[in-house]
Amino acid sequence: MNLLPFAVYVLFSEKDHQLYVGFTTDINKRIDNHNDGGTTSTRHRRPLKLIFIEYYLFKEDAIYREKYFKSSKGKRALKLMLNFTLNTLGYKMPEDLNS
């Protein structure tokens, strides 16, 4: 059980080797939803694996962090923070982030 209610998470697509960033209050239910095809944006990218999660006390902080991770700067930060994991899984970095 998590004491902090809001989560920002990163999923790795084992199909296209790309990332998906999201926000939820129930991580287990959300991951199941993604992998069962219940999320339009990831339906054709399954299976998905949870590779990173952060918890927050306030929804506003979690939403801000999710938006950051979806920005170019945030994607670069994730690449630095998860370098070993991403290289091991075969992550394909988008061209605009290769610099």
Buried (B, 14 or more C-beta within 10 A) or exposed (E): EEEEBBBBBBBBBEEEBBBBBBBBEEBEEBBEBBBEEEBEEBEEBBEBEBBBBBBBEEEEBBBBBBEBBBEEEBBEEBBEEBEEBBEEBEBEBEEEEEE
